[in-house]
Amino acid sequence: QPGMPGAYPGQPGMPGGKPGGKMTKEQKKMQKKMGKKGKGGVAGMTGAMGAMGVGGAAAAQQKWYTQYYDQIQPHELEPLKQWFAATDTDKSGEISAPELMTAQWPGDAKLDQETIHKLIRVFDSDFSGSISFYEYASLHKFVVRLQQAFAMYDRDRSNTLEPHELQPALQAAGFSYITEFAVRPFIKKIQKTNVVSVTFSSFVALCTQLSHVGGEFDKLDTTKTGRVTLDKAQFTKVLLASMI
């Protein structure tokens, strides 16, 4: 599988093949710097950036988005740190939803309030209501991948995806098992309109929901066959866990 082109000038393309792999020395070094959160602030990483506690880091590394953190290259870490520090306006060492709303995304991408809150809820592994650097870095890599997939199939550069463009864009984003027809009700709900074209913000919200649901499914698919058998109670539990 060939790598995807960068979504904006200066952005490296997404490597081909399956995501994941061993952590680089820089990533391991960064994780060692992660401190423990306290009531008075966050200790650990250089300056006010701080980091998540040991329990929070462990919880995050068990999530589906760990694969995105693993894709981060050493040369990408410093820009990510700088962006995090600039967005963390109250210098708490974590980024809240209001802070993320004011963030400047690569390529000047725009994400609406509902999508921002959905991202926070999914990437906030320790349910603190905000995201640590580890969680943010994973989120950033996830959004950049979606930008690449979106840009690849927004061929008319309308900043929207038409129905015939949505399916291949989802496949490029890693959701080859999903059809445009299957996600149409979700798109209609989040866009609150009957317009069939999909904005980038709605695309991010959709892929965040799909990734979260997929993560819940993978917990049950212990044999990795892509199939599970659920009774009513189990199905209800999965359904409730997938609501974000």
C-alpha positions in Angstrom: 0.0 0.0 0.0 1.6 3.3 -1.1 1.9 6.1 1.4 -0.6 9.0 1.4 0.6 12.5 0.4 0.8 15.2 3.1 -2.5 17.0 3.7 -0.8 20.4 3.7 2.6 22.0 2.8 5.4 20.6 5.0 3.3 17.7 6.3 4.9 14.3 5.8 2.8 11.7 4.0 1.3 8.8 5.9 3.5 5.7 5.6 2.0 2.8 3.7 1.1 -0.5 5.4 -0.4 -1.1 8.8 0.1 1.5 11.5 2.0 0.7 14.7 5.4 -0.7 15.4 8.0 -0.2 18.1 8.4 3.2 19.8 11.4 5.3 18.9 14.0 6.3 21.5 12.6 9.8 21.6 9.0 8.5 22.2 10.3 6.2 25.0 12.2 9.2 26.5 9.1 11.3 26.4 7.1 8.8 28.2 9.6 8.5 30.9 9.2 12.3 31.5 5.5 11.9 32.1 4.7 12.9 35.6 1.8 12.4 38.0 -1.1 14.8 38.1 -1.9 16.5 41.3 -4.6 18.9 42.5 -2.2 21.9 42.2 -1.1 21.2 38.7 0.9 18.8 36.6 4.5 17.8 37.2 6.8 16.0 34.8 7.5 17.3 31.3 9.6 20.4 30.7 7.8 23.7 31.6 4.1 23.9 32.1 3.3 21.2 29.5 3.2 18.4 32.2 1.7 15.0 31.4 -0.7 12.4 32.4 -0.3 10.1 35.5 1.0 6.6 35.3 -2.5 5.1 35.4 -3.7 7.5 32.7 -0.8 6.7 30.5 -1.4 3.0 30.9 -5.1 3.5 30.1 -4.3 5.5 27.0 -1.9 2.9 25.7 -4.6 0.3 25.7 -6.8 2.4 23.4 -7.3 2.0 19.7 -5.5 5.3 19.1 -2.2 4.1 20.4 -1.4 3.1 16.8 -1.4 6.8 15.8 1.0 7.8 18.6 3.3 5.0 17.4 3.4 6.6 13.9 4.9 9.8 15.2 8.5 10.4 14.0 11.2 11.9 16.2 11.3 15.1 14.1 7.6 15.6 14.6 7.7 15.7 18.4 9.1 19.2 18.9 6.4 20.9 16.8 3.8 18.9 18.6 5.2 20.0 22.0 5.2 23.7 20.8 1.6 23.4 19.5 0.5 21.8 22.8 2.1 24.5 24.9 0.6 27.3 22.8 -2.9 25.7 23.0 -2.6 25.0 26.8 -3.4 28.7 27.6 -4.0 28.2 31.3 -0.7 26.2 31.6 -2.4 23.3 33.4 -0.5 20.7 31.4 -3.7 19.5 29.7 -5.9 20.8 27.0 -9.6 21.3 27.6 -12.4 21.5 25.0 -12.6 25.3 25.1 -8.8 25.5 24.5 -9.0 22.9 21.7 -11.8 25.1 20.1 -9.2 27.9 19.7 -6.5 25.7 18.3 -5.1 26.3 14.9 -5.1 23.0 12.9 -2.8 22.1 10.1 -4.0 23.6 6.8 -6.3 25.9 8.7 -8.8 23.1 9.0 -12.0 24.0 10.9 -13.6 21.7 13.5 -17.0 22.7 15.0 -17.8 22.6 18.7 -19.6 19.2 18.5 -16.7 17.5 16.8 -14.2 19.0 19.3 -16.2 17.7 22.2 -16.5 14.3 20.6 -12.7 14.2 20.1 -12.1 15.1 23.8 -14.5 12.4 25.0 -12.9 9.7 22.9 -9.2 10.7 23.5 -9.6 11.5 27.2 -8.7 8.0 28.4 -8.7 8.9 32.1 -12.0 10.8 31.9 -10.5 14.0 33.3 -12.4 16.2 30.9 -9.2 17.3 29.2 -6.3 15.6 27.2 -2.7 15.2 28.1 0.2 15.5 25.6 0.1 11.8 24.9 -3.6 11.9 24.1 -3.2 15.1 22.1 -0.3 13.8 20.0 -2.4 10.7 19.2 -5.4 12.9 18.4 -3.3 15.2 16.1 -1.9 12.2 14.1 -5.5 10.9 13.8 -6.8 14.2 12.5 -3.9 14.6 10.0 -4.6 11.1 8.6 -8.2 12.1 8.1 -7.1 15.3 6.4 -5.0 13.2 4.0 -7.9 10.9 3.2 -10.3 13.8 2.8 -8.0 15.8 0.5 -7.3 12.8 -1.7 -11.0 12.4 -2.6 -12.2 16.0 -2.5 -11.1 16.3 -6.1 -13.0 19.4 -6.9 -11.5 21.2 -3.8 -15.0 22.2 -2.6 -14.0 21.4 1.0 -16.8 18.9 1.1 -17.2 15.2 0.1 -20.1 14.3 -2.2 -21.7 10.9 -1.6 -19.6 9.2 -4.3 -16.5 10.6 -2.7 -17.3 9.7 0.9 -17.0 5.9 0.5 -13.4 5.9 -1.0 -12.4 8.6 1.6 -13.6 6.3 4.4 -11.6 3.4 2.9 -8.5 5.6 2.7 -9.0 6.5 6.4 -9.1 2.8 7.3 -12.8 2.0 7.3 -13.1 -0.3 4.3 -16.0 -2.2 5.9 -18.3 0.8 6.0 -20.6 1.9 3.2 -21.8 5.4 2.4 -25.3 4.2 2.8 -24.6 2.9 6.3 -23.3 6.2 7.6 -25.8 8.5 5.9 -28.2 8.7 9.0 -25.2 9.7 11.2 -24.1 12.4 8.8 -27.7 13.7 8.6 -27.9 13.8 12.4 -24.6 15.7 13.0 -25.0 18.1 10.1 -28.6 18.8 11.1 -29.5 19.2 7.4 -30.5 17.1 4.4 -27.6 18.3 2.4 -25.7 15.2 1.2 -22.2 16.8 0.9 -20.0 16.1 4.0 -17.8 18.8 5.6 -14.4 18.0 7.0 -15.6 18.6 10.5 -18.5 16.1 10.0 -16.0 13.6 8.4 -13.8 13.8 11.5 -16.8 13.3 13.8 -17.9 10.3 11.8 -14.4 8.7 11.8 -14.1 9.4 15.5 -17.4 7.6 16.1 -16.4 4.7 13.9 -13.0 4.3 15.6 -14.5 4.4 19.0 -17.2 1.7 18.1 -14.4 -0.3 16.4 -12.4 -0.2 19.6 -15.3 -1.5 21.7 -15.8 -4.3 19.1 -12.1 -5.3 19.2 -12.3 -5.7 23.0 -14.8 -8.5 22.4 -13.2 -10.0 19.3 -10.5 -11.8 21.2 -9.9 -14.3 18.4 -9.4 -11.4 15.9 -11.8 -13.0 13.4 -13.9 -9.9 12.8 -16.9 -11.7 14.3 -18.5 -11.8 17.7 -21.6 -13.4 19.2 -23.5 -11.2 21.7 -26.5 -11.8 23.9 -28.9 -8.9 24.6 -27.1 -7.8 27.8 -23.7 -7.8 26.0 -25.1 -5.9 23.0 -26.7 -3.3 25.3 -23.4 -2.8 27.2 -21.5 -2.3 23.9 -24.1 0.1 22.6 -24.0 2.2 25.7 -20.2 2.2 25.8 -20.2 3.4 22.2 -22.4 6.4 22.8 -20.2 9.6 22.8 
